[in-house]
Amino acid sequence: MTPRGGLLCTVAAAALVALAPAATLPALTPAAYAQETGTITVNLVESVGADWFAEIGDRDVVVRRIPGIDPTTSAGQEQLNALDIPLLVRDGVTFPEVARTTTSDGKAQLTGIAPGAYLVEVLDSPGTHDARVSYSPAVAVLVPGAMSRTVAPKAQVLGAASNPLTACTTPRWLDASAPGKYVEYDYAFNVPNPSTDGTISTYEVTFEFSPGHTVKWEAQPVVVRAAAAGIGPLQFEAAGETITLEARAPWWKTLIPDTRETTTVVKLTRPTLTLVGAGKETALREGSDYTVDVQGNDSATFTLTAPALTALAAARVVDPRARLEVSVPALTNMTGPWGTVARGEVLGTLETTATLRTDGMDAQRTAVEVSNTSHVNVVSRKACDPSTDGGTDSGDTSIGGTGSAGAPGLGSSGANASGGHVQPGQPGHPSQPGDGRDSSGVPGQRSGLASTGAGVIGLTGIALLLILVGIILRCRKNEEDQAA
């Protein structure tokens, strides 16, 4: 039996335990929550991978408070849902700095941060290796009960993308040009993050044209129309003429590879430079916004002036996806040469390389260069546009008559051509041994169809032989079964 005194002690102890929480754990007030601090962890490796980060290097990280937002209230939650950082920047809102550090092996922890909404920025630092890479800002929210957040800012690489427009109408040669035809090179270049003083000091784009281009620009906003072969120089008509061109959709308009779209464009007689960012497009003007240095048909360099650099930096601050779009018109030479050796219907290739030189995204802001190259096949005028008579271009409109089309260019289906001859001695079409000509140099019937027919007959014979072997084996098996 339990002694009466022991039972009373047990009851008293139980009562004390029951009353203890009320005495020692008073209810927490909002003021007490405000004293709680948290941690923001930044991981730069997660968004790019360890191998790539090893080439990029560590960066400085800054945490800034987004003013006017209390995430512990319903009103604050609504503000977070409608948060527009670029709009706040354009409105002149400042974001006070609350913590700063430098990543180590791509990671950093910033502690002692009170509840609230924060903007996490990744800046330049002396540890940066690849100055072509920057990181987009990220938003982190700390609330009681969730005072630890990890963010992985998205990496952005300084680069260029191209989208050549051509005027061929034949389905298999929509990406090709022809002697005397219009070619337009559309490039997009993204913008580096501004330096700590909010500026970009250099932004220069250089185009290098391969042999086979005619780079002729007019001072007036008129539209170029190539004259028929042999009639005379180029004719110019009033602005406003439009043509429908088949063009591959630019990378910034679609994420589907090899998507094509029909684009109605005005033929340009001069390059156009357009600053795109924060939902706005601003056309830059030659002289006040940029200068041009043209070296014949070989190259052209566009250099942004101080006012344009200021506008560029402002656009980049409010929109990490800000870019400069440059469209450059040219013509395909009538007589060549067009770069590569002719193959089938392809007379050659036009090549244009655009190089961007701008501030590197590191502490030293050392200039860096990135480039992109466009390739356009050159085919005969007849292959490009069957409605034309072919003119007198050296590509010969009846090229590739009975032979293989060779290596098809972009947009080519790879099918053989039909009809026509190749005259010996034409530019880009030398007579070669084994090209289907007889000893007198007269084009002869190639052996493509004959070899194809022989191959089909051979395959048919093999199939019949296999069928016969199968029948014989089946009969032998039946005989063995009957004997057993």
C-alpha positions in Angstrom: 0.0 0.0 0.0 1.1 3.6 -0.6 1.4 5.6 2.5 -1.1 8.5 2.8 1.7 11.0 3.0 3.3 9.7 -0.2 0.0 9.9 -2.0 -0.5 13.5 -1.0 3.0 14.4 -2.2 2.3 12.7 -5.6 -0.9 14.7 -6.0 0.8 18.0 -5.1 3.6 17.3 -7.6 1.1 16.6 -10.4 -0.7 19.8 -9.6 2.5 21.8 -9.7 3.4 20.3 -13.1 0.0 21.2 -14.4 0.2 24.8 -13.3 3.9 25.2 -14.3 3.3 26.1 -18.1 1.0 28.9 -17.3 3.5 30.3 -14.8 6.6 29.9 -16.9 5.5 30.3 -20.6 3.5 33.5 -21.0 1.9 34.1 -24.4 4.2 35.6 -27.0 3.3 39.1 -28.2 3.9 40.6 -31.7 6.7 42.6 -30.1 8.4 39.3 -29.0 8.2 37.9 -32.6 9.9 41.0 -33.8 13.0 40.1 -31.8 13.3 36.8 -33.6 16.0 36.8 -36.3 16.7 34.4 -39.2 19.1 33.3 -41.9 19.3 33.7 -45.6 21.5 31.2 -47.4 22.7 32.0 -50.9 23.8 29.1 -53.2 25.4 30.2 -56.5 26.4 26.6 -57.4 22.8 25.2 -57.5 21.8 27.3 -60.5 24.9 26.6 -62.7 26.4 23.4 -61.4 29.8 22.8 -59.8 31.8 22.6 -63.0 30.5 25.9 -64.4 30.8 27.7 -61.1 34.4 26.7 -60.9 34.9 28.9 -64.0 32.7 31.7 -62.8 34.1 32.2 -59.3 32.8 33.7 -56.0 30.8 36.9 -55.8 29.7 39.5 -53.2 26.2 39.1 -51.9 24.0 41.9 -50.5 20.7 41.6 -48.8 18.4 44.7 -48.9 15.1 45.2 -47.2 12.1 45.9 -49.4 10.4 48.7 -47.5 6.7 49.0 -46.7 5.9 45.2 -46.6 5.0 43.3 -43.4 4.7 39.7 -44.5 3.1 38.7 -41.2 -0.1 40.5 -42.2 -2.7 39.8 -44.8 -2.1 43.2 -46.4 1.6 42.3 -46.6 0.9 39.0 -48.3 -1.2 40.8 -50.9 1.7 43.2 -51.5 4.1 40.3 -52.0 1.7 38.8 -54.6 1.7 42.0 -56.5 5.4 42.8 -56.0 7.1 44.4 -59.0 10.8 45.2 -58.3 11.5 46.9 -61.7 8.5 49.2 -61.1 9.7 50.1 -57.6 13.2 50.9 -59.1 11.7 53.1 -61.8 9.7 54.9 -59.1 12.8 55.7 -57.2 12.3 53.4 -54.2 15.5 52.7 -52.3 16.3 49.4 -50.7 18.4 49.8 -47.5 21.2 47.3 -47.1 21.0 45.1 -44.1 23.7 42.5 -44.7 26.7 41.9 -47.0 29.2 39.0 -47.4 31.3 37.2 -50.0 30.5 33.6 -51.0 33.0 30.8 -50.3 32.9 28.0 -52.9 29.6 29.5 -54.1 27.8 29.6 -50.8 27.1 32.2 -48.1 25.0 32.6 -45.0 23.7 36.0 -43.8 22.4 35.8 -40.2 20.7 38.1 -37.8 18.0 39.1 -40.2 14.6 40.2 -38.9 11.3 39.1 -40.4 10.4 40.9 -43.6 10.8 40.9 -47.4 14.3 41.2 -48.8 16.0 41.6 -52.2 19.1 39.4 -52.6 21.7 40.8 -55.1 24.8 39.1 -56.4 27.5 41.7 -57.2 31.0 41.7 -58.7 34.0 40.8 -56.6 37.7 40.3 -57.1 37.1 36.5 -57.0 35.2 36.5 -60.2 36.7 34.4 -63.0 34.3 34.5 -65.8 33.2 38.2 -66.3 30.6 37.3 -68.9 28.2 35.9 -66.2 25.9 37.8 -63.9 23.1 36.7 -61.5 19.5 38.0 -61.4 18.2 39.4 -58.1 16.1 37.1 -56.0 13.4 37.8 -53.3 13.5 36.1 -49.9 10.7 36.4 -47.3 11.2 35.7 -43.6 8.2 35.2 -41.3 7.9 33.7 -37.8 8.1 30.0 -38.1 10.0 30.2 -41.4 13.1 32.2 -40.5 15.5 30.3 -42.7 15.5 30.7 -46.5 17.8 29.4 -49.3 18.0 31.2 -52.6 19.7 30.2 -55.8 19.9 33.3 -58.1 19.6 32.6 -61.8 22.8 33.0 -63.8 22.7 35.1 -66.9 25.4 34.9 -69.5 26.5 37.8 -71.7 25.9 36.6 -75.3 24.5 37.2 -78.7 21.8 35.5 -80.8 21.2 35.8 -84.6 18.2 35.3 -86.9 19.0 36.0 -90.6 16.0 36.8 -92.9 16.1 35.9 -96.5 13.7 36.4 -99.4 13.6 32.9 -101.1 10.1 31.5 -101.6 11.0 27.8 -102.4 10.0 25.7 -99.4 13.3 23.8 -99.3 15.4 27.0 -99.5 13.5 29.3 -97.2 16.7 29.9 -95.3 18.8 30.6 -98.4 19.6 33.6 -100.5 20.5 34.0 -104.2 22.6 36.3 -106.4 21.2 39.8 -106.1 18.8 38.9 -103.3 18.1 40.9 -100.1 19.5 39.5 -96.8 18.9 40.9 -93.3 20.9 40.0 -90.3 18.9 40.4 -87.0 21.0 40.1 -83.9 20.1 40.5 -80.2 22.8 41.2 -77.5 22.1 41.2 -73.8 23.4 43.9 -71.4 25.9 43.5 -68.6 24.9 44.5 -65.1 26.0 48.1 -64.3 29.1 48.8 -62.2 28.8 49.9 -58.6 28.4 53.5 -59.7 25.4 52.5 -61.9 27.2 52.9 -65.3 28.2 50.9 -68.3 31.3 52.3 -69.9 31.6 50.4 -73.2 29.1 48.8 -75.6 30.4 48.2 -79.1 29.1 45.8 -81.8 31.2 44.8 -84.8 29.9 42.9 -87.9 32.3 41.1 -90.1 31.0 40.1 -93.6 32.4 37.2 -95.6 33.1 37.7 -99.4 29.9 37.6 -101.4 28.2 40.5 -99.6 27.3 43.9 -100.9 27.0 46.3 -98.0 25.4 49.5 -99.4 23.4 51.7 -97.1 21.4 54.8 -98.0 21.1 58.0 -96.1 17.3 58.3 -96.6 14.7 55.9 -95.2 13.9 54.3 -98.5 13.3 50.7 -99.5 15.8 48.8 -101.6 14.6 46.8 -104.6 17.2 44.8 -106.5 17.0 45.6 -110.3 16.7 42.8 -112.7 20.0 41.4 -113.9 21.6 43.5 -116.5 19.2 46.5 -116.2 21.4 48.7 -114.1 22.1 49.7 -110.5 19.8 49.2 -107.6 16.6 51.1 -107.7 15.1 52.9 -104.7 11.4 53.4 -104.0 9.5 55.3 -101.3 9.4 53.9 -97.8 6.5 51.7 -96.9 6.9 48.9 -99.3 6.7 45.6 -97.5 7.5 42.0 -98.5 6.6 38.8 -96.8 9.7 36.8 -95.7 9.8 33.3 -94.3 12.0 33.6 -91.1 12.9 31.4 -88.3 11.3 32.7 -85.1 13.8 34.6 -83.0 15.0 32.9 -79.8 13.5 35.7 -77.7 10.0 35.1 -79.1 9.8 31.3 -78.9 11.4 28.4 -77.1 10.5 25.8 -79.7 13.5 24.8 -81.8 13.3 25.3 -85.5 9.9 27.0 -85.3 9.2 29.0 -88.4 7.0 32.0 -88.8 6.0 34.3 -91.7 7.2 37.8 -91.0 6.2 40.8 -93.0 9.1 43.3 -92.9 10.1 46.5 -94.6 13.3 46.1 -96.5 15.9 48.2 -94.8 18.4 50.5 -96.5 20.2 51.3 -93.2 20.8 49.4 -90.0 18.4 49.8 -87.1 19.4 49.7 -83.4 16.6 49.2 -80.8 16.9 49.1 -77.0 14.4 46.6 -75.5 13.7 46.4 -71.8 11.0 46.7 -69.2 8.3 46.4 -71.8 9.5 49.3 -73.9 11.3 49.6 -77.2 13.5 52.6 -77.9 14.9 53.2 -81.4 18.5 54.6 -81.2 19.5 57.4 -83.6 22.8 57.5 -85.5 25.0 60.3 -84.4 23.3 61.1 -81.0 23.0 57.5 -79.8 25.7 55.6 -81.8 28.4 56.0 -84.4 29.1 53.8 -87.3 32.5 52.9 -88.9 32.1 51.0 -92.2 35.0 49.3 -93.9 33.8 48.7 -97.4 32.0 45.3 -97.7 34.1 43.8 -95.0 33.0 45.1 -91.6 30.9 47.7 -89.7 31.3 48.8 -86.1 28.5 50.4 -84.1 29.6 52.2 -80.9 27.1 53.5 -78.4 27.6 57.1 -77.2 27.3 58.3 -73.6 23.6 59.1 -73.6 22.8 55.6 -75.1 25.1 54.0 -72.5 23.1 55.8 -69.7 19.8 54.5 -71.2 21.3 51.0 -71.5 22.4 50.9 -67.8 19.0 52.3 -66.7 17.2 49.6 -68.7 19.4 46.8 -67.3 18.7 48.0 -63.7 15.0 47.6 -64.0 15.0 44.5 -66.4 17.8 41.9 -66.2 16.5 40.7 -69.7 17.2 44.0 -71.4 18.9 43.7 -74.8 20.0 45.6 -77.8 18.5 44.4 -81.1 20.5 45.3 -84.3 19.2 44.7 -87.8 21.7 45.0 -90.7 20.7 44.8 -94.4 22.9 43.6 -97.2 22.7 42.1 -100.7 24.1 38.9 -102.1 26.6 39.6 -104.8 25.5 38.8 -108.4 28.8 37.1 -109.4 30.3 35.6 -106.2 32.5 34.2 -104.9 30.3 33.1 -102.0 32.7 31.5 -99.6 32.5 27.8 -99.6 32.9 25.4 -102.6 29.7 24.9 -104.6 27.9 21.6 -103.9 24.8 20.7 -105.9 22.4 23.5 -105.9 24.3 25.4 -103.2 26.6 27.9 -104.9 28.3 28.9 -101.7 27.7 30.3 -98.2 27.4 33.8 -96.8 28.8 34.2 -93.3 28.4 37.1 -90.9 30.0 37.3 -87.4 28.8 39.8 -84.9 31.0 40.5 -81.9 29.9 42.4 -78.8 32.6 44.2 -76.7 31.3 45.5 -73.4 32.1 45.8 -69.7 33.0 42.5 -67.9 30.8 41.7 -64.9 33.7 41.6 -62.4 35.3 44.0 -59.9 37.7 45.3 -62.5 35.0 45.7 -65.2 37.6 44.6 -67.8 36.1 44.6 -71.3 35.0 41.2 -72.6 33.9 39.9 -76.0 31.2 37.5 -77.1 30.3 36.7 -80.7 27.8 34.8 -82.8 28.0 33.7 -86.5 25.2 33.5 -89.1 25.4 31.2 -92.1 23.2 31.6 -95.2 23.4 29.3 -98.2 23.5 30.9 -101.6 21.5 29.0 -104.3 20.6 29.9 -107.9 17.9 32.5 -108.5 15.6 29.8 -110.0 16.0 27.6 -107.0 15.3 30.5 -104.7 12.3 31.8 -106.5 10.8 29.6 -109.3 8.8 32.6 -110.6 12.0 34.4 -111.7 13.6 33.8 -115.1 17.0 33.3 -113.4 18.5 36.4 -115.0 22.2 36.2 -115.8 23.5 35.3 -112.4 26.6 33.1 -112.4 24.7 30.6 -110.3 22.9 29.3 -113.4 19.2 28.8 -112.7 19.2 25.3 -114.0 21.9 24.0 -111.7 21.9 20.5 -110.2 19.7 19.0 -113.0 20.3 15.2 -112.7 22.6 14.9 -109.8 22.4 14.9 -106.1 21.7 18.1 -104.3 24.7 17.6 -102.1 24.6 18.9 -98.6 21.4 20.8 -98.2 21.4 24.1 -96.3 19.2 25.2 -93.5 15.6 24.5 -94.3 16.5 22.0 -97.0 14.6 18.8 -97.3 17.6 17.1 -98.9 15.6 15.9 -101.9 17.2 15.7 -105.4 16.7 18.5 -107.9 14.9 18.0 -111.2 16.0 19.0 -114.7 18.8 21.3 -115.9 22.5 21.2 -116.5 25.7 22.7 -115.1 27.8 24.4 -117.7 31.6 23.8 -117.3 33.7 26.8 -116.5 31.1 28.6 -114.5 32.3 30.3 -111.2 31.8 27.8 -108.4 31.1 24.9 -110.8 34.4 23.5 -112.1 34.3 20.3 -114.0 35.8 17.5 -112.0 36.5 13.8 -112.8 33.6 11.6 -111.9 31.0 14.3 -111.9 28.9 12.7 -114.5 30.3 14.2 -117.7 31.6 12.2 -120.6 35.0 12.6 -122.1 33.9 15.5 -124.3 32.9 17.6 -121.3 29.2 17.4 -122.2 27.0 16.7 -119.1 26.0 13.1 -119.0 23.5 11.1 -117.0 24.7 10.6 -113.4 24.6 7.2 -111.9 22.5 8.1 -108.9 19.2 6.6 -110.1 20.9 3.5 -111.5 22.8 2.8 -108.3 19.6 3.3 -106.3 17.7 0.8 -108.6 20.5 -1.7 -108.2 20.4 -1.4 -104.5 16.6 -2.0 -104.4 17.0 -5.1 -106.6 19.8 -6.4 -104.3 17.7 -6.0 -101.2 14.8 -7.7 -102.9 17.0 -10.7 -103.8 18.3 -11.0 -100.3 14.7 -11.0 -98.9 13.6 -13.7 -101.2 16.6 -15.8 -100.3 15.9 -15.5 -96.6 12.2 -16.5 -97.2 13.4 -19.7 -99.1 15.8 -20.6 -96.4 13.0 -20.2 -93.8 10.7 -22.5 -95.8 13.4 -25.2 -96.2 14.1 -25.1 -92.4 10.4 -25.3 -91.6 10.0 -28.4 -93.9 13.0 -30.1 -92.4 11.6 -29.5 -88.9 8.2 -31.0 -89.9 9.9 -34.1 -91.3 11.9 -34.6 -88.1 8.7 -34.2 -86.0 6.9 -36.8 -88.1 9.9 -39.2 -87.9 9.9 -38.9 -84.1 
